[in-house]
């Protein structure tokens, strides 16, 4: 009982932190929720071979609600670039389809390696390269479609909303940071909905899933995390428009780097 209570409390805290980060930095919350689930699911007796799949899929489910609230908040403040969303959206959807097929077929070790490696790169970017610009504008088609496919595919396999990849890419290509963050929040919804459906179908007949699971999507985890994520996302969105973000980005980068390294070391 104590383990289950601890499990519930930590999931609720993860939901609140994930929601604030989703609105503040446009990272979808999954970059926090996936590692928390990765370490907490064994407390509930989840087999190691499926815990990463459950973490990824359940995180994607929570991103649906968080992205709706976060994107709406940014849209009201003029932070969502609708034209950019249209340009990149098709590639994102194609990437999600590839990510679902690859993610459901991959081993837990492969998914962990992908998350840890990409998260470490994101942490390095946030710590040392955030705000730098390589071009004055995004490339034209079909390059932007390819960018969307990378964002959609990798994000789906990591269980994140795409902001961890799209915000740095958009910023490097001259998109103003607040518009990049707002657009990333909307991209999270494009990733999460088909991603959840795919992981639910892909894990449908997998044995030893914990109670409350629809395929790899755990509804208990979703019910605990999603409400607080949804409530806290507007707080982060408001903060993103009112305070400097550099020091927050550095602190989060340290947290993310430590988490990524620990996940990679767990594979040894």
FENGI-V940569 format. One record per backbone hydrogen bond with DSSP energy under -1.0 kcal/mol. NH is the residue of the N-H (numbers start at 0). CO is the residue of the C=O. Records with the same first field share a line. If there is no record, write none. Layout:
NH=CO, CO
This chain:
4=0
5=1
6=2
7=3
8=4
9=5
10=6
11=7
12=8
13=9
14=10
15=11
16=12
17=13
18=14
19=15
20=16
21=17
22=18
23=19
24=20
25=21
31=28
32=28
33=29
35=31
36=32
37=33
38=34
39=35
40=36
42=39
44=41
45=40
49=46
50=46
53=49
54=50
55=51
56=52
57=53
58=54
59=55
60=56
61=57
62=58
65=61
66=62
67=63
68=64
69=65
70=66
71=67
72=68
73=69
74=70
75=71
77=74
78=73
81=79
84=80
85=81
86=82
87=83
88=84
91=87
92=88
93=89
94=90
95=91
96=92
97=93
98=94
99=95
100=96
101=97
102=98
103=99
104=100
105=101
110=106
111=107
112=108
113=109
114=110
115=111
116=112
117=113
118=114
119=115
120=116
121=117
122=118
123=119
124=120
125=121
126=122
127=123
128=124
129=124
131=128
133=171
134=171
143=139
145=141
146=142
147=143
148=144
149=145
150=146
151=147
152=148
153=149
154=150
155=151
156=152
157=153
158=154
159=154
164=161
165=161
166=162
168=164
169=165
170=166
171=167
172=168
173=170
174=169
179=175
180=176
181=177
182=178
183=179
184=180
185=181
186=182
187=183
189=185
190=186
191=187
192=188
194=190
195=191
196=192
197=193
198=194
199=195
200=196
201=197
202=198
203=200
205=202
213=216
215=198
216=213
218=211
221=217
222=218
223=219
224=220
225=221
228=224
229=225
230=226
231=227
232=228
235=231
236=232
237=233
238=234
239=235
241=238
242=238
248=244
249=245
250=246
251=247
252=248
253=249
254=250
255=251
256=252
257=253
258=254
259=255
260=256
261=257
262=258
263=259
264=260
265=261
266=263
267=264
